[in-house]
Amino acid sequence: LHYSKIRRRIIAEKYIETDNDDLQDYKFLCFDGKPYFCWVDVGRFSNHKRNVYDLDWNLQRWNQSEYGNTGETIPKPNNFSEMIKIAEKLCQGFSHVRVDLYNIDGNIYFGEMTFTNGKGFEMIYPEEANIMLGSLWKEYDE
């Protein structure tokens, strides 16, 4: 839906990688111009798991779809506060958006912004988390 009116283009990006062959994807859930949670995807092409953290890096008890937690704590990046600032800047003016960043050897890279996480079909579990996330979503009168 969001891409139907955008002119198609081919974009070539520099290939980025890590020493352990797993590119961790930091996805910030933002509501009303403010990040609230960061989930970290690991093993996306082997055994896809996801840990969800609040901005104080406390592991949350909810998740999306069937991913499940990694079973171990993912180390918080040393420059996580800088990642939060970038997400805050990028999410301004949106009632909801997910801002995706990468952090490779302390260098922060922009991934994407999306408005329909999981294509809008992946469920959040447990149901209480749906209610909590929904309460963060404010309507704009524009």
RASUL-V961758 format. One record per backbone hydrogen bond with DSSP energy under -0.5 kcal/mol. NH is the residue of the N-H (numbers start at 1). CO is the residue of the C=O. If there is no record, write none. Layout:
# RASUL-V961758
nh=NH co=CO
nh=NH co=CO
This chain:
# RASUL-V961758
nh=4 co=1
nh=6 co=3
nh=11 co=9
nh=13 co=11
nh=21 co=18
nh=24 co=22
nh=25 co=41
nh=26 co=24
nh=26 co=101
nh=27 co=25
nh=27 co=39
nh=28 co=26
nh=28 co=99
nh=29 co=27
nh=29 co=37
nh=30 co=28
nh=30 co=97
nh=31 co=34
nh=32 co=95
nh=33 co=94
nh=34 co=31
nh=36 co=29
nh=37 co=29
nh=38 co=53
nh=39 co=27
nh=40 co=51
nh=41 co=25
nh=41 co=39
nh=42 co=49
nh=46 co=43
nh=49 co=42
nh=50 co=68
nh=51 co=40
nh=53 co=38
nh=54 co=58
nh=55 co=36
nh=57 co=54
nh=59 co=57
nh=60 co=52
nh=63 co=125
nh=65 co=123
nh=67 co=64
nh=80 co=77
nh=82 co=79
nh=83 co=79
nh=84 co=80
nh=85 co=81
nh=86 co=82
nh=87 co=83
nh=88 co=84
nh=89 co=85
nh=90 co=86
nh=91 co=87
nh=92 co=89
nh=94 co=91
nh=97 co=30
nh=98 co=114
nh=99 co=28
nh=99 co=97
nh=100 co=98
nh=100 co=112
nh=101 co=26
nh=102 co=109
nh=103 co=24
nh=104 co=107
nh=105 co=103
nh=107 co=104
nh=108 co=106
nh=109 co=102
nh=111 co=100
nh=112 co=100
nh=114 co=98
nh=119 co=116
nh=120 co=117
nh=121 co=118
nh=122 co=118
nh=125 co=63
nh=129 co=126
nh=130 co=126
nh=131 co=127
nh=132 co=128
nh=133 co=129
nh=134 co=130
nh=135 co=131
nh=136 co=132
nh=136 co=133
nh=137 co=133
nh=137 co=134
nh=138 co=136
